[in-house]
């Protein structure tokens, strides 16, 4: 009986351990190679238990008492360990050694989370059967949102597979669905979308906090489109000249949109103007409008300018240009009288790409400082997630002055590829003539979009904070047409710009992550081996060494 009991016990341990090891390696319980050893081992374990109970009944009472005391002591010790673990786990202490900086949340984020009074639904769209990089992005997003939920009960988080539940995508009327993943924040009728990208496959705290603030605040950002200078019509459905789709997109993103003409008799902008958009003016600003723009910037206003390439006819020498000299002297933004042309294709249809390496050899400009990723500034909130090709058919240069005015700071956001130059003979380019770069014309990469912040001159009231002005200028308005806005890259650029312009000043201190660690994509077998080593492998190795020591000591005692 004793030999049978011992054989059942040893066989049960071996088979159960074999089944558990195979379960971790195969990642499936319902395979025959996993189920058979687990089932047989469990049956042998019950047989050992029955034989052990029968043997126990035959022993003396004191032996039974010793066994019972040992069992109770073991359970008591296990209870102590479980209690200590619960206290340690509750404190949630960690030491951040990651390159990305998976640190605690910023004080601004915590403050906004704790002040939430209305429920915010956070729906994360990730494909479950996707490749490794998407699963990594999903795991990072889940961990970040779990940290956010510790500070509020008003955050409802849900993960959805858009392929299995396309109705949810349709119900939310999502504008931007990313292959990597899209996070949608919705509070009442207000909604914000955060698409992830190949270059930044993680949910940035700054992006999330800004979106959370936008959907949870009571006021709706009011965006005015300046009219009266031949700007693109936000009510026109013409595919090549109208910008009705841009207006609809902004309204879906919870902006309130309206046109505005600066009146001559009392020049001013509405008091509720959050952002002023100048979308492709044909005629210059009038003299009475410049002081209005000047005061708007001094008060911390937000301005988005999309300029056209145009040949200006000015036969009257007494008429002075208004807008370009003002924006250069006020903000240090220089809008060039040129067209960016490629010396490879001899065309003004320019591609902006996230990686210059596809062009062959390329020597980085000495002023890059590692900020640029191909054509895009990888450190600015507007362009840091752009990972798709951007095509701008007719674009002019927009750059920053070498010395910016006092209180102004700025960044170049987009630049052309190295195979370009800024052609100043507009008639030759638009007329289809053969052109070549002349001395004095800027060689690529040429800046075509900039963003600046300017210190407000408006005195702050008691308990108030001054708000810096923000201005974004891009050398092309075609990006906003009904036809062009359907391109994902154009959508991302414009909506990112609007988000940055309306962003709360308190969020400036929330910097992007230190960097994204290279993602290591493991095969299924590699993942199984790592999981086995981290769980049963180490435990079994320690147990095996204990058995070897026990046998050795018993043999040579």
C-alpha positions in Angstrom: 0.0 0.0 0.0 2.8 2.4 0.9 4.6 1.7 -2.4 1.4 2.2 -4.4 0.7 5.5 -2.5 4.2 6.8 -3.2 4.0 5.8 -6.9 0.7 7.6 -7.2 2.1 10.7 -5.6 5.2 10.9 -7.7 3.3 10.2 -10.9 0.7 12.8 -10.0 3.4 15.5 -9.4 5.3 14.7 -12.6 2.1 14.6 -14.8 0.6 17.8 -13.3 3.9 19.6 -13.7 4.2 18.4 -17.3 0.7 19.5 -18.0 1.2 23.0 -16.5 4.5 23.4 -18.4 2.8 22.4 -21.7 -0.1 24.7 -20.9 2.2 27.8 -20.6 4.2 26.8 -23.7 1.2 26.0 -25.9 -1.1 28.8 -24.5 -4.1 26.6 -24.9 -5.9 24.3 -22.3 -7.9 22.4 -24.8 -5.2 20.6 -26.6 -4.8 16.8 -26.2 -1.2 17.1 -25.3 -2.1 19.4 -22.4 -5.4 17.9 -21.2 -4.2 14.2 -21.0 -1.3 14.7 -18.5 -3.4 17.2 -16.4 -6.4 14.8 -16.2 -4.3 11.7 -15.5 -2.2 13.6 -12.9 -5.3 14.9 -11.2 -6.8 11.4 -11.0 -3.6 10.0 -9.5 -3.5 12.9 -7.1 -7.0 12.0 -5.8 -5.8 8.4 -5.6 -2.8 9.4 -3.5 -5.1 11.5 -1.3 -7.5 8.6 -0.6 -4.6 6.2 0.1 -3.0 8.9 2.4 -6.3 9.3 4.3 -6.6 5.5 4.8 -3.1 5.3 6.1 -3.7 8.2 8.4 -6.7 6.5 10.0 -4.5 3.5 10.9 -1.9 5.7 12.6 -2.0 6.7 16.2 -3.9 9.8 17.3 -0.7 11.8 18.2 0.6 11.3 14.6 -2.7 12.6 13.3 -2.5 15.6 15.6 1.0 16.4 14.3 -0.2 16.2 10.7 -3.1 18.5 11.5 -0.9 21.0 13.3 1.5 21.0 10.4 -1.4 21.7 8.0 -2.9 24.4 10.1 0.5 26.1 10.5 1.1 26.0 6.8 -2.4 27.6 6.1 -1.7 30.2 8.8 1.7 31.1 7.2 0.1 31.3 3.8 -2.5 33.7 5.2 0.2 36.0 6.6 2.0 36.0 3.2 -1.3 36.8 1.4 -2.1 39.6 3.8 1.4 41.2 3.4 1.1 40.9 -0.4 -2.3 42.6 -0.3 -0.8 45.6 1.7 2.2 45.9 -0.6 0.1 45.6 -3.8 -2.3 48.3 -2.5 0.6 50.8 -2.3 1.3 50.2 -6.0 5.0 51.2 -5.6 7.2 51.0 -8.7 10.6 52.1 -10.0 10.5 53.5 -13.5 13.6 52.2 -15.4 12.0 52.2 -18.9 13.3 54.4 -21.7 9.8 55.7 -22.4 9.2 56.9 -18.9 6.1 55.1 -17.7 6.0 57.4 -14.8 3.3 58.7 -12.5 0.7 61.1 -14.1 1.5 64.8 -14.3 -0.2 67.0 -11.7 -2.3 68.7 -14.4 -3.7 65.3 -15.5 -4.5 64.3 -11.9 -6.2 67.6 -11.3 -8.4 67.3 -14.3 -9.3 63.7 -13.5 -10.2 64.5 -9.9 -12.4 67.5 -11.0 -14.5 65.4 -13.4 -18.2 65.7 -12.6 -19.6 64.1 -15.7 -19.0 60.7 -17.1 -16.5 60.4 -19.9 -16.6 57.3 -22.0 -13.2 56.2 -23.4 -13.5 53.7 -26.2 -10.3 52.1 -27.5 -10.5 50.5 -30.9 -7.8 47.8 -31.4 -7.9 44.8 -33.7 -7.5 41.7 -31.4 -6.0 39.5 -34.1 -3.4 42.1 -35.1 0.3 41.8 -35.2 2.6 42.3 -32.3 3.1 46.1 -32.5 -0.6 46.7 -32.2 -0.9 44.4 -29.2 2.0 46.4 -27.6 0.1 49.6 -28.3 -3.0 48.2 -26.8 -1.2 47.0 -23.6 0.5 50.5 -23.2 -2.9 52.2 -23.6 -4.6 49.8 -21.1 -1.9 50.4 -18.5 -2.1 54.2 -18.9 -5.9 54.3 -18.6 -5.7 52.1 -15.5 -3.5 54.7 -13.9 -6.0 57.4 -14.8 -9.0 55.4 -13.4 -7.3 55.5 -9.9 -8.1 59.2 -9.6 -11.8 59.2 -10.7 -14.9 57.1 -11.0 -16.1 59.1 -14.0 -13.9 57.4 -16.5 -15.5 54.4 -18.3 -12.9 52.5 -20.4 -13.8 49.9 -23.0 -11.8 48.1 -25.6 -13.5 47.3 -28.9 -12.4 45.3 -31.9 -13.6 47.4 -34.9 -13.6 44.3 -37.2 -15.9 42.3 -34.9 -18.0 45.3 -33.9 -18.2 47.7 -36.8 -21.5 49.1 -35.6 -19.7 50.8 -32.7 -17.5 52.7 -35.2 -20.5 53.8 -37.2 -22.4 54.8 -34.0 -19.6 57.1 -32.9 -19.3 58.5 -36.5 -15.5 58.3 -36.2 -13.6 60.5 -38.5 -10.1 59.0 -38.1 -9.7 55.2 -37.8 -6.0 54.3 -37.4 -4.7 50.8 -38.3 -2.6 50.9 -35.1 -5.5 52.0 -32.8 -7.8 54.9 -32.1 -9.0 56.2 -28.7 -12.3 58.0 -28.6 -13.3 60.2 -25.7 -17.0 61.2 -25.5 -18.9 63.2 -22.9 -22.5 64.0 -23.8 -22.5 65.3 -27.4 -18.8 66.2 -27.4 -16.3 63.9 -28.8 -12.5 63.8 -29.5 -10.5 61.1 -31.3 -6.8 60.3 -30.8 -5.4 58.1 -33.6 -2.2 56.3 -32.9 0.5 56.0 -35.6 3.5 53.9 -36.6 5.9 56.5 -35.3 4.2 56.9 -32.0 2.3 53.8 -31.1 1.4 54.9 -27.6 -1.2 57.1 -26.1 0.6 60.3 -25.0 -0.5 61.7 -21.7 -0.6 65.2 -23.2 -2.8 64.2 -26.1 -5.2 62.4 -23.7 -5.4 65.2 -21.2 -6.0 67.8 -23.8 -8.8 65.7 -25.3 -10.2 65.0 -21.9 -10.3 68.7 -21.0 -12.0 69.5 -24.3 -14.8 67.0 -24.0 -15.4 67.7 -20.3 -15.5 71.5 -20.3 -18.8 73.4 -20.5 -17.9 75.9 -23.1 -17.5 75.0 -26.8 -14.5 76.5 -28.7 -15.7 79.1 -31.2 -13.8 79.2 -34.5 -14.3 82.1 -36.8 -13.3 82.0 -40.5 -12.3 85.5 -41.8 -14.0 86.5 -45.0 -13.9 89.4 -47.4 -10.6 88.7 -49.1 -11.4 85.8 -51.4 -10.9 83.1 -48.7 -12.2 79.6 -49.3 -15.9 79.4 -48.7 -16.8 77.1 -45.7 -20.3 76.7 -47.1 -19.3 75.7 -50.7 -19.4 72.1 -51.8 -17.1 72.6 -54.8 -14.5 69.8 -54.5 -11.5 71.9 -55.6 -12.3 75.4 -54.2 -14.8 75.0 -51.4 -14.1 74.1 -47.7 -17.5 72.8 -46.6 -16.1 69.5 -45.5 -13.6 71.3 -43.3 -16.4 73.0 -41.5 -18.3 69.7 -41.0 -15.2 68.0 -39.6 -14.6 70.8 -37.1 -18.3 70.7 -36.0 -18.0 66.9 -35.5 -14.9 67.6 -33.4 -17.1 69.8 -31.2 -16.0 73.2 -32.5 -18.6 75.9 -33.3 -17.8 77.4 -36.7 -18.9 80.7 -38.1 -17.7 83.3 -40.8 -16.7 86.8 -39.8 -16.1 90.0 -41.7 -14.3 92.8 -39.8 -16.6 95.8 -39.9 -15.2 99.0 -41.2 -17.1 101.3 -38.9 -16.2 99.4 -35.7 -13.3 97.0 -36.5 -13.2 94.1 -34.0 -13.4 90.4 -33.5 -16.1 88.6 -31.5 -15.3 88.3 -27.8 -15.9 84.5 -28.0 -13.4 84.0 -30.8 -11.2 81.1 -29.7 -9.5 80.6 -33.0 -9.4 82.9 -36.1 -8.8 81.0 -39.4 -7.6 82.8 -42.5 -8.1 80.2 -45.2 -6.5 81.1 -48.4 -6.9 84.9 -48.9 -6.7 86.2 -52.5 -6.7 90.0 -51.6 -4.5 91.5 -49.0 -5.8 92.6 -45.6 -7.2 96.1 -45.4 -5.5 98.8 -43.2 -8.3 98.8 -40.6 -8.0 95.0 -40.1 -4.3 95.0 -39.1 -4.8 96.7 -35.7 -7.6 94.2 -35.0 -5.2 91.3 -35.6 -2.5 93.0 -33.6 -4.8 93.4 -30.6 -6.0 89.8 -31.0 -2.5 88.5 -30.6 -1.7 90.8 -27.7 -4.7 89.4 -25.9 -3.5 85.9 -26.3 -5.6 85.0 -29.4 -5.1 81.9 -31.5 -4.6 82.3 -35.3 -4.4 79.7 -38.1 -3.3 81.0 -41.5 -3.4 78.9 -44.7 -1.8 81.0 -47.6 -2.2 80.7 -51.3 0.5 80.8 -54.0 -0.4 83.9 -55.9 1.0 86.5 -58.3 0.3 89.9 -56.9 -0.4 92.7 -59.4 0.4 96.0 -57.8 0.6 98.9 -60.3 -0.1 101.5 -57.6 3.2 102.2 -55.8 1.3 104.1 -53.1 -0.5 100.9 -52.0 1.6 99.1 -49.4 1.3 95.3 -48.6 -0.3 94.8 -45.2 -0.5 91.2 -43.9 3.0 89.8 -44.7 5.0 92.7 -43.2 2.7 92.7 -40.2 3.1 88.9 -39.4 6.9 89.1 -39.9 7.4 92.1 -37.6 4.9 91.0 -35.0 5.7 87.2 -34.9 8.8 86.7 -36.9 7.0 84.6 -39.6 8.3 85.1 -43.1 5.9 84.0 -45.9 7.9 83.6 -49.1 7.0 84.9 -52.6 7.9 81.5 -54.1 6.9 78.0 -55.0 8.6 74.9 -53.7 9.8 72.9 -56.7 11.5 69.5 -57.0 14.7 69.3 -59.0 14.1 65.6 -59.6 10.7 65.8 -61.1 10.9 69.5 -62.1 7.4 69.7 -60.6 5.7 71.8 -57.9 3.7 68.8 -56.7 5.7 68.1 -53.6 5.6 65.0 -51.3 6.3 65.3 -47.6 7.4 62.0 -46.1 8.2 60.8 -42.6 11.6 59.2 -43.6 14.2 60.7 -45.9 16.0 57.4 -46.1 13.7 56.3 -48.9 15.3 59.0 -51.1 18.7 57.5 -50.8 21.7 59.3 -49.3 20.8 62.2 -47.1 22.9 64.4 -44.8 20.9 65.9 -42.0 20.9 69.7 -41.7 23.2 70.9 -39.0 20.3 72.7 -37.3 18.1 69.6 -36.9 19.1 68.8 -33.4 17.4 65.4 -33.8 14.0 67.1 -33.8 13.0 66.2 -37.4 11.7 62.8 -38.6 11.9 63.2 -42.4 9.7 66.2 -43.3 8.0 66.4 -39.9 9.0 67.8 -36.6 8.8 64.7 -34.3 8.8 66.8 -31.1 5.9 69.2 -31.7 2.3 68.2 -30.7 1.0 69.1 -34.2 3.3 66.8 -36.1 4.7 64.3 -33.7 2.2 61.6 -34.7 2.2 62.1 -38.5 3.4 58.9 -40.2 1.8 59.1 -43.6 2.8 60.9 -46.8 1.6 64.4 -47.2 1.0 65.7 -50.7 0.7 69.5 -51.2 0.3 70.4 -54.9 1.3 74.1 -54.8 3.0 75.4 -51.7 5.2 78.3 -50.8 7.9 78.6 -48.1 7.1 79.7 -44.6 10.0 80.2 -42.3 11.0 81.9 -39.0 13.2 85.0 -38.8 16.7 84.4 -37.6 15.9 86.7 -34.6 12.4 86.4 -33.3 10.6 89.4 -31.7 10.8 89.7 -27.9 8.5 87.2 -26.2 8.1 85.0 -29.3 9.3 81.5 -29.6 8.6 79.2 -32.6 9.3 75.9 -34.4 9.4 74.7 -38.0 6.8 71.9 -38.3 7.1 70.7 -41.9 9.9 71.0 -44.4 10.3 69.8 -48.0 12.5 67.0 -49.1 16.2 67.7 -49.8 15.7 67.5 -53.6 13.7 70.8 -53.7 14.3 74.6 -53.9 12.2 77.7 -53.6 11.6 79.1 -57.1 10.8 82.8 -57.2 9.7 83.0 -60.8 6.1 82.2 -60.2 4.9 82.9 -63.8 7.4 80.4 -65.2 6.4 77.7 -62.8 2.6 78.1 -63.1 3.0 78.6 -66.9 4.7 75.2 -67.3 8.0 76.6 -68.5 11.3 74.8 -68.0 12.9 76.1 -64.8 16.1 75.7 -62.9 17.4 76.9 -59.6 19.0 80.4 -59.7 21.6 81.7 -57.3 20.0 83.1 -54.2 17.0 80.7 -54.2 16.7 78.6 -51.1 17.8 75.0 -51.4 15.9 72.2 -49.7 14.9 71.1 -47.2 12.6 74.3 -47.2 10.3 75.1 -44.3 6.6 75.3 -45.3 4.8 75.3 -41.9 5.7 77.0 -38.7 4.1 77.5 -35.3 4.9 80.2 -32.8 3.8 81.2 -29.3 3.8 84.9 -28.2 3.7 86.2 -24.7 0.4 88.0 -24.1 0.5 91.8 -23.3 -2.9 91.7 -21.8 -2.7 92.5 -18.0 -4.1 89.6 -15.9 -6.8 90.2 -13.5 -6.9 89.1 -9.8 -6.5 85.3 -9.7 -6.2 85.1 -13.5 -3.4 83.7 -15.7 -2.3 85.4 -18.9 -2.7 83.2 -22.0 0.0 83.1 -24.6 -1.0 83.7 -28.2 -0.5 80.8 -30.6 -0.2 81.1 -34.4 0.2 78.3 -37.0 1.0 79.2 -40.7 1.2 76.8 -43.6 2.1 77.8 -47.2 -0.8 76.1 -48.8 -4.6 76.4 -48.5 -5.4 73.5 -51.0 -5.1 71.1 -48.0 -8.5 72.5 -46.7 -10.5 71.9 -49.9 -13.4 69.4 -50.0 -11.3 67.1 -52.2 -8.0 67.3 -50.3 -9.5 67.0 -46.8 -10.5 63.4 -47.5 -6.8 62.4 -47.3 -6.0 61.0 -43.8 -2.7 62.9 -43.6 -4.5 66.2 -44.3 -7.2 65.5 -41.8 -4.6 64.7 -39.1 -2.6 67.8 -39.8 -5.5 70.2 -39.6 -7.2 68.6 -36.6 -3.9 68.4 -34.7 -3.3 72.1 -35.4 -6.8 73.0 -34.1 -6.2 70.9 -31.0 -2.9 72.7 -30.3 -4.4 76.1 -30.9 -7.3 75.5 -28.4 -5.1 73.6 -26.0 -5.3 74.8 -22.4 -2.2 76.7 -21.2 -1.8 74.5 -18.2 -0.9 71.5 -20.4 2.3 73.1 -21.7 4.1 71.5 -18.7 3.1 68.0 -19.8 5.9 67.1 -22.1 5.8 64.2 -24.5 7.5 61.0 -23.4 11.3 60.8 -23.3 11.2 58.5 -26.3 9.7 55.2 -27.5 11.7 52.1 -26.8 12.2 49.9 -29.8 9.4 47.3 -29.9 10.6 43.7 -29.9 8.1 41.5 -31.7 8.4 37.9 -30.4 7.1 34.8 -32.1 4.5 32.6 -30.3 7.1 30.1 -29.3 9.4 32.8 -27.9 6.6 34.3 -25.9 5.7 30.9 -24.5 9.3 30.2 -23.4 9.6 33.6 -21.7 6.3 33.0 -19.9 7.5 29.6 -18.8 10.8 30.8 -17.5 9.2 33.7 -15.6 6.5 31.4 -14.0 7.2 27.7 -13.6 10.8 27.6 -14.9 12.4 29.4 -12.0 10.2 27.7 -9.4 11.0 24.2 -10.8 14.7 25.0 -11.0 14.7 26.1 -7.3 12.7 23.0 -6.3 15.0 20.7 -8.3 18.0 22.1 -6.5 16.3 21.6 -3.2 15.6 18.0 -4.0 19.2 17.4 -5.1 20.5 18.9 -1.9 18.1 16.9 0.2 19.1 13.6 -1.5 22.8 14.5 -1.2 22.6 15.3 2.5 20.5 12.2 3.2 23.0 10.0 1.4 26.1 11.3 3.1 24.6 12.1 6.6 
